[in-house]
Each structure stands twice: as C-alpha cells, then as structure tokens.
Amino acid sequence: MSSSISWVTSRNPDAGNVFAIAGVVIKEMYRRKDFYVLLTLIVVITLMLASVGIFNDDRIVRYIKDGCLLLIWLSSLVIAITTAARQIPAERESRTIFPLLAKPVGRGEFVVGKFLGCWLACGMALVAFYFFFGMVAASREHTLPFLAYFQAIWLHWMCLGIVVALVLLGSVVFTAPSSNATICFIVVLGIMFAGGHLNEIALEMRGFRGAVVYAIYYAIPHLEWYENVRELIIHNWGLIDWLYWGGATIYAALYMGLLLGCAWLVFQRRKLTL
C-alpha cells in the first residue's frame, strides 16, 4: 500500500490525482479474489449457454438468456457493492488515508478517485461478461446485434455508477463495510423490485402517508429502468430510441453527481483520527 501512496502523490496534483487513485483501485481489485470469482462466473455463463442444444425453440432461447443475464446483473451488483464498500474503511483501518490526504490530495479528489476506480473496474467486468455471453449466443443464434448490446452494456454501466456512488456515500456514514454493503444491497434490490410500483401504492393511500410514498417515488433513482433493458437482449427487440438512451444517461449522471456530492460533504465534515 505504501508504494500505491507514493505513486499517487507523485502524480499531477490536480486531475492526475483522481486518475492515479482510480488506477490503484483497479489494480487492487484484480489482485484480490474478485478477479477469480469474475473468471469463474464467466465460465459458468459460457457453459450454461454452450450446454444447451435446443436453440431452435424461441422459448428455450429466452429462458437461457434470461437466466444468464440475471446472473450477470447479480454478479455485477455484488462486485460493485463489495468493491466500493471496502474502499474508504480499508484506507482508514490501514492508516494509509492519513499520509495520502496530508499530501496535495483533497478529500473531493479522494472520493472521486475511489468512485472512478470502482466504476471503471465494474465496466471492465461488464465488457468481459457480455463479450463471452454475446459470442456464445451469436454462435447459436447466428446473429449479434452490436448496437443493442452496446446500449445494454452502457445503461448497465450507468446503473452501476449510481450504485457505486450510493455505496461510497454509505461508506462515510456507516462504520463497518459489512453493514454498509448489506444495507446498500437491500436498498438496491428493493428499488429494482418495488421502486417502480411505489406510485401505484401511493394512489391507494390518502393524506400524509400517500404524500410520503410519492415523495420517495420521485426521490429514489429508478434503477429498474436500467435493469429492464436486458429485455432487449432476451427478446431481440429493436433499439431504444437514442433520445431516451441519452436521457437515461443524463439521469444517471445527475444521480451520480448528487450522491458523490453528498459523500464529499459528509466526508469533509468527518474528523479523521489516528
């Protein structure tokens, strides 16, 4: 870790600090067992597709692709949440955060660097997942809709950006990485499964309770919008309108900025003691 600190602090004291910290995060992630778990999941997904010999039945195709893409989504969430949850607490426990922040590295640069490293690492994992999934699916279906895969991977990555920012905010609020990861995992899955139905629930309520549920509905990031994009790959539907695709990208970027801003404000007020 000391070599990582010296590498970070030897960089350009401005934007270079952010990319240097991000580079350290990526290297550390792939030195840990996460990388081997990733390889194992890729092999499992590939074998699941390759073992199916009845690809002429559209229903079989959809079931297999649905199961594999669900595994990709779950594994990517696990990687994003566990990687982001341990970043700041690990620096604090090893006391490397003190010499790092004592150098010309601001707390804002520190938070953004950690976010960028986790987000880029998740993007690399997604490319690996979808590459093997797409190649095996194309070998059986004899088609590979590149633009549909691009839209799906991009929006999946945007969704993970929101998740990583949320977990980093949790890491400066909660002391233990395990509790932060557990709470964030429950919140993320809750939004994906129930977030889109809160407005319907609010319609059945009256008065203050209905107003509270409506407020929650409009305040939370609607991650289920991005998760539903996998239907494009499962059913080989047409492309998303690029205007909506751009709007979903901007929506995710705004939530990333908001959550990172909150993380920076909390981290700025947090007193670090030896």
C-alpha positions as CSV (number, residue, x, y, z in Angstrom):
1,M,0.0,0.0,0.0
2,S,2.9,2.4,0.7
3,S,4.0,2.1,-2.9
4,S,0.5,2.9,-4.0
5,I,0.6,6.1,-1.9
6,S,3.9,7.2,-3.3
7,W,2.6,6.6,-6.8
8,V,-0.5,8.6,-6.2
9,T,1.3,11.5,-4.6
10,S,3.9,11.7,-7.4
11,R,1.2,12.4,-10.0
12,N,0.0,15.7,-11.2
13,P,-1.6,17.4,-8.1
14,D,-4.8,18.2,-10.0
15,A,-6.8,15.8,-12.1
16,G,-3.9,13.4,-12.2
17,N,-4.6,12.5,-8.5
18,V,-8.1,11.3,-9.4
19,F,-6.8,9.0,-12.1
20,A,-3.9,7.8,-10.0
21,I,-6.2,6.8,-7.1
22,A,-8.6,5.2,-9.6
23,G,-5.7,3.2,-11.1
24,V,-4.7,1.9,-7.6
25,V,-8.3,0.8,-7.0
26,I,-8.4,-1.1,-10.3
27,K,-5.1,-2.8,-9.6
28,E,-6.1,-3.8,-6.1
29,M,-9.4,-5.2,-7.2
30,Y,-7.9,-7.5,-9.7
31,R,-5.2,-8.6,-7.3
32,R,-7.9,-9.8,-4.9
33,K,-10.1,-12.9,-5.4
34,D,-12.8,-10.8,-7.0
35,F,-11.0,-11.3,-10.3
36,Y,-11.0,-15.1,-9.9
37,V,-14.7,-15.0,-9.0
38,L,-15.3,-13.0,-12.1
39,L,-13.5,-15.5,-14.3
40,T,-15.5,-18.4,-12.7
41,L,-18.8,-16.6,-13.3
42,I,-17.8,-16.0,-16.9
43,V,-17.0,-19.7,-17.4
44,V,-20.3,-20.7,-15.7
45,I,-22.3,-18.4,-18.0
46,T,-20.5,-19.6,-21.1
47,L,-21.0,-23.3,-20.2
48,M,-24.7,-22.7,-19.5
49,L,-25.2,-21.4,-23.0
50,A,-22.9,-23.9,-24.7
51,S,-24.6,-26.8,-23.0
52,V,-28.0,-26.0,-24.5
53,G,-28.5,-27.8,-27.8
54,I,-32.2,-26.8,-28.4
55,F,-31.6,-23.3,-29.6
56,N,-34.2,-23.6,-32.4
57,D,-37.0,-23.1,-29.8
58,D,-37.5,-19.4,-29.2
59,R,-38.8,-20.1,-25.6
60,I,-35.7,-22.1,-24.7
61,V,-33.5,-19.3,-26.1
62,R,-35.3,-16.7,-24.0
63,Y,-35.2,-18.8,-20.8
64,I,-31.5,-19.5,-21.1
65,K,-30.6,-15.9,-22.0
66,D,-32.8,-14.6,-19.2
67,G,-31.1,-16.8,-16.7
68,C,-27.6,-15.8,-17.8
69,L,-28.3,-12.1,-17.9
70,L,-29.9,-12.3,-14.5
71,L,-26.6,-13.9,-13.3
72,I,-24.7,-11.1,-14.9
73,W,-26.7,-8.5,-13.2
74,L,-26.5,-10.1,-9.8
75,S,-22.8,-10.7,-10.0
76,S,-22.1,-7.2,-11.3
77,L,-24.1,-5.8,-8.3
78,V,-22.1,-7.9,-5.9
79,I,-18.8,-6.8,-7.4
80,A,-19.8,-3.1,-7.4
81,I,-21.2,-3.1,-3.9
82,T,-18.4,-5.1,-2.2
83,T,-15.6,-3.3,-4.0
84,A,-17.0,0.2,-3.2
85,A,-17.9,-0.6,0.4
86,R,-14.4,-1.5,1.4
87,Q,-12.5,1.4,-0.2
88,I,-12.6,4.2,2.4
89,P,-12.8,1.9,5.5
90,A,-9.8,-0.1,4.3
91,E,-7.8,3.0,3.9
92,R,-8.8,4.1,7.4
93,E,-8.0,0.8,9.0
94,S,-4.6,0.6,7.4
95,R,-4.0,4.3,8.2
96,T,-2.9,5.0,4.6
97,I,-5.5,7.6,4.3
98,F,-3.6,10.0,6.6
99,P,-0.4,10.4,4.6
100,L,-2.5,10.4,1.4
101,L,-4.6,13.3,2.5
102,A,-1.6,15.0,4.0
103,K,-0.2,15.3,0.5
104,P,-1.8,17.6,-2.1
105,V,-4.8,15.3,-2.4
106,G,-8.1,16.9,-1.5
107,R,-10.9,14.9,0.0
108,G,-13.0,15.6,-3.1
109,E,-10.3,14.2,-5.3
110,F,-10.0,11.2,-3.0
111,V,-13.8,10.4,-3.2
112,V,-14.0,10.9,-6.9
113,G,-10.8,8.8,-7.5
114,K,-12.3,6.0,-5.5
115,F,-15.6,6.3,-7.4
116,L,-13.9,6.3,-10.8
117,G,-11.7,3.3,-10.0
118,C,-14.7,1.2,-8.8
119,W,-16.8,2.3,-11.7
120,L,-14.1,1.6,-14.3
121,A,-13.4,-1.8,-12.8
122,C,-17.1,-2.6,-13.0
123,G,-17.1,-1.5,-16.6
124,M,-14.2,-3.9,-17.4
125,A,-16.1,-6.7,-15.7
126,L,-19.2,-5.9,-17.7
127,V,-17.3,-6.0,-21.0
128,A,-15.9,-9.4,-20.1
129,F,-19.3,-10.8,-19.1
130,Y,-21.2,-9.5,-22.2
131,F,-18.3,-10.5,-24.5
132,F,-18.4,-14.2,-23.6
133,F,-22.2,-14.1,-23.4
134,G,-22.6,-12.4,-26.8
135,M,-20.1,-14.7,-28.5
136,V,-21.7,-17.9,-27.4
137,A,-25.2,-16.6,-28.0
138,A,-24.1,-15.5,-31.5
139,S,-22.7,-18.9,-32.3
140,R,-26.1,-20.5,-31.5
141,E,-28.4,-17.8,-32.9
142,H,-26.2,-16.8,-35.8
143,T,-26.7,-13.1,-35.1
144,L,-25.2,-10.5,-32.9
145,P,-27.0,-7.1,-32.6
146,F,-24.0,-4.9,-31.8
147,L,-25.9,-1.7,-31.2
148,A,-28.4,-3.4,-28.9
149,Y,-25.5,-4.9,-26.9
150,F,-23.8,-1.5,-26.8
151,Q,-27.0,0.2,-25.4
152,A,-27.5,-2.6,-22.9
153,I,-23.9,-2.5,-21.6
154,W,-23.8,1.3,-21.5
155,L,-27.0,1.6,-19.5
156,H,-26.0,-1.3,-17.3
157,W,-22.7,0.6,-16.6
158,M,-24.6,3.8,-15.8
159,C,-26.8,1.9,-13.3
160,L,-23.7,0.6,-11.6
161,G,-22.3,4.1,-11.5
162,I,-25.3,5.1,-9.4
163,V,-24.9,2.0,-7.2
164,V,-21.1,2.7,-6.6
165,A,-21.8,6.4,-5.7
166,L,-24.5,5.2,-3.3
167,V,-22.2,2.7,-1.6
168,L,-19.4,5.3,-1.3
169,L,-21.9,7.6,0.4
170,G,-22.8,4.8,2.8
171,S,-19.1,4.1,3.5
172,V,-18.7,7.6,5.0
173,V,-21.9,7.2,7.0
174,F,-21.6,3.6,8.3
175,T,-18.5,2.5,10.1
176,A,-18.5,-1.2,9.1
177,P,-18.1,-2.2,5.4
178,S,-20.3,-5.3,6.0
179,S,-23.2,-3.3,7.3
180,N,-22.8,-0.7,4.5
181,A,-22.8,-3.5,1.9
182,T,-25.8,-5.3,3.4
183,I,-27.9,-2.1,3.7
184,C,-27.0,-0.9,0.2
185,F,-27.7,-4.3,-1.3
186,I,-31.1,-4.4,0.3
187,V,-31.8,-0.8,-0.9
188,V,-30.7,-1.5,-4.4
189,L,-32.7,-4.7,-4.8
190,G,-35.7,-3.0,-3.1
191,I,-35.6,-0.2,-5.7
192,M,-35.3,-2.7,-8.6
193,F,-38.2,-4.9,-7.5
194,A,-40.5,-2.4,-5.8
195,G,-39.4,1.1,-6.8
196,G,-41.5,1.3,-10.0
197,H,-44.6,0.3,-8.1
198,L,-44.5,3.0,-5.3
199,N,-46.6,5.4,-7.3
200,E,-49.3,2.7,-7.6
201,I,-49.1,2.1,-3.9
202,A,-49.4,5.9,-3.2
203,L,-52.6,6.0,-5.3
204,E,-54.2,3.6,-2.8
205,M,-53.2,5.7,0.2
206,R,-54.6,9.0,1.3
207,G,-53.3,12.0,3.1
208,F,-49.8,12.2,4.6
209,R,-48.8,8.6,4.0
210,G,-49.6,8.8,0.3
211,A,-47.6,12.0,0.0
212,V,-44.6,10.4,1.7
213,V,-44.7,7.4,-0.6
214,Y,-45.0,9.7,-3.6
215,A,-42.0,11.7,-2.3
216,I,-40.0,8.5,-2.0
217,Y,-41.0,7.5,-5.5
218,Y,-39.7,10.7,-7.1
219,A,-36.6,10.9,-4.9
220,I,-35.1,7.5,-5.4
221,P,-33.0,6.7,-8.5
222,H,-35.1,4.3,-10.6
223,L,-32.6,1.5,-11.2
224,E,-35.4,-0.7,-12.5
225,W,-35.4,1.3,-15.7
226,Y,-31.9,0.2,-16.5
227,E,-32.5,-3.4,-15.4
228,N,-35.4,-3.7,-17.8
229,V,-33.1,-3.0,-20.7
230,R,-31.9,-6.6,-20.6
231,E,-35.2,-7.5,-22.2
232,L,-33.7,-6.1,-25.4
233,I,-31.2,-8.9,-25.5
234,I,-33.5,-11.6,-24.3
235,H,-36.2,-11.0,-26.9
236,N,-34.0,-9.5,-29.6
237,W,-36.2,-6.4,-29.7
238,G,-35.3,-3.2,-31.6
239,L,-33.0,-0.5,-30.4
240,I,-34.0,2.0,-27.7
241,D,-34.7,5.4,-29.2
242,W,-31.4,7.3,-28.9
243,L,-33.1,10.3,-27.4
244,Y,-34.4,8.1,-24.5
245,W,-31.0,6.4,-24.3
246,G,-29.3,9.9,-23.9
247,G,-32.0,10.9,-21.3
248,A,-31.3,7.8,-19.2
249,T,-27.5,8.6,-19.4
250,I,-28.1,12.2,-18.2
251,Y,-30.4,10.9,-15.5
252,A,-27.8,8.5,-14.2
253,A,-25.1,11.2,-14.4
254,L,-27.2,13.6,-12.3
255,Y,-27.7,11.0,-9.6
256,M,-24.0,10.1,-9.6
257,G,-23.1,13.7,-9.1
258,L,-25.7,14.2,-6.4
259,L,-24.6,11.1,-4.4
260,L,-20.9,11.9,-4.8
261,G,-21.6,15.5,-3.7
262,C,-23.3,14.2,-0.6
263,A,-20.5,11.8,0.1
264,W,-17.9,14.6,-0.2
265,L,-19.9,16.9,2.1
266,V,-20.2,14.1,4.8
267,F,-16.5,13.1,4.3
268,Q,-15.4,16.8,4.5
269,R,-17.1,17.1,7.9
270,R,-15.9,13.8,9.2
271,K,-12.9,14.1,11.5
272,L,-10.2,11.5,10.9
273,T,-8.3,10.5,14.0
274,L,-5.3,8.2,14.3
